[in-house]
Amino acid sequence: MPKPLILVTNDDGVYAPGIRALLEAVGSLGEAVIVAPERDNSAVSHSLTMNRPLRVVQLDERIHTIDGTPTDCVTIAINKILRRKPDLLVSGINPGANLGDDISYSGTVSAAIEGTMYDIPSLAFSLGGSPPYDFEVAAAVAWKLASMALAMHLPPKALLNINIPPLPAGDIGGIRFTRQGRRIYRDAIQETFDPWGRKHYWIGGGAVHWSGGDDTDEHAVRNGFISVTPIQLDLTNHDGLAYLERQWQM
């Protein structure tokens, strides 16, 4: 029986320390191959490059890089680079959490979404905190959850968004299965001027406010737990659909 084939990707680029830690972590579980962007593609969401050709460069036997987005990397890896369909996709380890509304922007999570669209069990890993990042504990968590994903089925039509608190292993409270919280940024757009007086804007920063309750991803990580959130591809608001069917009679 062949070893499991594991596709490793990210949005921070092929040289990011998080993806190298992830490769080493899951390498013992099967044949692990990196296909990742050549440079940082953070916050590109689920974008696909369709306005220019893409170039693949093989850096060594198990590492490829593409001048495109995380989604580009996954679809080209599956269709053109790998000799067969992967048994597992892992994305990350992202330096910084992907919680709440952030998953809508995250290239890390979107790579796992693309894998799920190909019916590949897919996990997205992010490490909370701030620089400098130490990926040792997060890599151990990735190994454990990847091994469980290979041994057991994921929830139907779902990927797992996994966030690890920036704590020593002994200080982590365990795993909590959570739902997506709500992250609200205030004063996140900074207005600046260049030397010629022209106005510019920086998106990012600002105060962060959370809502959603104690069963959310943010609450778990803030309290020292690993958050595991099942994310579905179906974006239909089924309560909203029922409301429209009841109320919007034409």
C-alpha positions in Angstrom: 0.0 0.0 0.0 1.5 3.4 -1.0 2.3 6.0 1.6 -0.3 8.8 2.0 0.4 11.7 -0.4 0.3 15.0 1.5 0.1 18.4 -0.3 1.6 21.2 1.8 0.9 24.8 0.9 0.5 28.3 2.4 0.0 31.9 1.6 3.2 33.3 3.1 5.5 31.9 0.4 7.7 28.9 -0.1 10.5 30.3 2.1 8.3 31.1 5.1 9.5 29.2 8.3 5.9 28.1 9.0 5.6 26.0 5.9 9.0 24.4 6.5 8.0 23.5 10.0 4.7 22.0 8.6 6.6 20.0 6.0 8.9 18.5 8.7 5.9 17.8 10.9 3.8 15.8 8.4 6.7 14.3 6.5 6.7 11.3 8.9 3.1 10.6 8.0 3.6 10.0 4.3 5.1 11.5 1.2 4.8 15.3 1.7 5.2 17.7 -1.2 5.3 21.5 -1.0 3.6 23.5 -3.8 3.5 27.1 -2.5 3.6 30.7 -3.8 7.0 32.2 -4.6 6.3 35.2 -2.4 3.9 36.4 0.3 0.3 36.2 -0.8 -1.4 37.0 2.6 -5.0 38.2 2.5 -5.6 37.3 -1.2 -8.6 35.1 -0.2 -9.7 32.6 -2.8 -8.4 34.4 -5.8 -7.4 32.6 -9.0 -4.9 34.1 -11.5 -6.6 34.2 -15.0 -5.0 37.2 -16.6 -1.5 35.8 -17.2 0.4 32.5 -17.4 1.9 30.9 -14.3 5.4 29.6 -13.9 6.3 26.5 -11.9 9.8 26.2 -10.5 11.0 23.0 -8.8 13.4 23.9 -6.0 14.2 20.3 -5.0 12.6 16.8 -5.2 9.7 17.7 -2.9 9.4 21.5 -3.1 7.8 23.4 -6.0 6.9 27.1 -6.2 4.5 29.0 -8.4 4.3 32.8 -9.1 0.6 32.8 -8.2 -1.9 32.6 -5.3 -2.5 29.8 -2.8 -5.5 28.7 -4.9 -3.4 28.6 -8.0 -0.9 26.4 -6.2 -3.4 23.9 -5.1 -5.2 23.5 -8.4 -2.0 23.3 -10.4 -0.5 20.9 -7.9 -3.5 18.6 -8.1 -3.9 18.7 -11.9 -0.3 19.0 -13.2 2.4 18.4 -10.6 1.4 15.5 -8.4 1.3 12.1 -9.9 -2.0 11.3 -8.1 -4.7 12.9 -6.0 -3.4 13.8 -2.5 -4.8 12.0 0.5 -4.5 15.1 2.6 -3.9 18.8 2.2 -2.4 20.9 4.9 -2.0 24.7 4.7 0.1 26.9 6.9 1.5 27.3 9.5 0.4 30.9 9.3 2.2 33.4 11.5 -0.9 35.0 13.1 -4.3 33.7 13.9 -7.1 33.3 11.3 -10.2 33.8 13.4 -13.7 35.0 12.9 -14.2 37.2 9.8 -10.5 36.9 9.0 -11.1 33.5 7.3 -12.9 35.4 4.4 -9.6 37.1 3.6 -7.2 34.3 4.5 -5.1 32.7 1.7 -4.2 30.0 4.3 -7.8 29.0 4.7 -8.6 29.5 1.0 -6.0 26.9 0.0 -7.8 24.4 2.2 -11.1 25.5 0.7 -9.7 24.7 -2.8 -8.6 21.3 -1.6 -12.0 20.6 -0.2 -13.5 21.5 -3.6 -11.5 18.6 -5.0 -12.8 16.3 -2.2 -9.4 16.2 -0.5 -9.4 16.3 3.4 -8.0 19.7 4.1 -6.6 21.4 7.2 -5.6 25.1 7.7 -3.2 25.8 10.5 -2.5 29.2 12.1 -0.4 30.2 15.1 -1.7 33.1 17.2 0.4 35.8 18.9 2.9 38.2 17.4 6.6 38.1 16.2 8.9 36.4 16.8 7.0 33.1 16.1 8.1 29.8 17.5 6.5 27.0 15.4 7.6 24.0 17.4 4.4 23.5 19.4 2.2 24.4 16.4 4.0 21.8 14.3 3.4 19.1 16.9 -0.3 20.0 16.9 -0.3 19.9 13.1 1.3 16.4 13.2 -1.3 15.1 15.6 -4.3 16.5 13.8 -3.0 15.5 10.4 -2.5 12.0 11.6 -6.1 12.0 12.9 -7.4 13.3 9.6 -5.6 10.5 7.7 -7.0 7.9 10.1 -10.6 9.2 10.4 -12.9 11.0 8.1 -13.5 14.8 8.3 -17.1 16.1 8.7 -18.8 15.8 5.3 -18.1 18.6 2.8 -16.0 20.5 5.4 -12.4 21.6 6.1 -10.9 22.3 9.5 -9.6 25.8 10.4 -7.2 25.2 13.3 -5.8 28.0 15.4 -3.1 27.4 18.0 -2.4 29.7 21.0 1.2 31.0 21.3 1.9 29.0 24.5 4.3 26.3 25.7 2.8 22.9 25.2 2.2 22.4 28.9 0.2 25.6 29.1 -2.3 24.7 26.4 -5.6 23.7 27.8 -6.5 21.2 25.1 -8.7 21.2 22.0 -12.1 22.9 21.7 -14.4 22.4 18.7 -15.7 25.9 18.0 -17.7 28.0 15.7 -16.6 31.1 13.8 -16.7 34.2 15.9 -17.1 37.8 14.7 -14.1 40.1 14.4 -14.7 43.8 13.9 -11.9 46.3 13.1 -12.2 49.9 14.1 -10.0 52.6 12.7 -8.4 50.0 10.4 -7.8 52.4 7.5 -5.0 54.8 8.0 -4.8 58.0 6.0 -1.4 59.3 5.1 0.3 61.7 2.6 3.3 61.3 0.4 6.1 64.0 0.2 4.1 65.7 -2.6 1.0 66.0 -0.5 -1.0 63.3 -2.3 -3.4 61.3 -0.1 -2.8 57.6 0.4 -4.5 54.9 2.5 -3.1 51.9 4.4 -5.5 49.1 5.2 -4.6 47.3 8.4 -4.2 47.8 12.1 -6.8 49.5 14.3 -8.6 48.2 17.4 -10.1 44.8 17.2 -13.4 44.0 18.9 -14.9 40.5 19.2 -18.4 39.2 19.5 -20.0 35.8 19.3 -19.8 34.1 22.7 -17.7 31.6 24.6 -18.1 28.8 22.0 -16.2 30.7 19.3 -12.7 30.3 17.9 -11.4 33.6 19.3 -12.6 32.8 22.8 -10.9 29.4 22.7 -7.5 30.7 21.6 -7.7 33.7 24.0 -8.2 31.2 26.9 -5.3 29.0 25.9 -7.1 26.3 23.9 -6.5 25.0 20.4 -9.5 26.0 18.3 -10.8 23.5 15.6 -13.6 25.0 13.5 -15.3 23.0 10.7 -15.9 25.3 7.7 -18.4 24.4 5.0 -18.3 25.2 1.3 -22.0 25.9 1.1 -22.5 29.6 1.8 -26.2 29.4 1.6 -28.0 31.0 4.5 -30.6 28.3 5.0 -32.6 30.3 7.6 -32.6 33.2 5.1 -33.8 30.9 2.4 -36.7 29.7 4.5 -37.5 33.3 5.4 -37.6 34.3 1.7 -39.8 31.4 0.8 -42.2 32.4 3.6 -42.2 36.2 3.3 -41.2 37.1 -0.3 -44.2 35.8 -2.1 -44.6 37.4 -5.5 
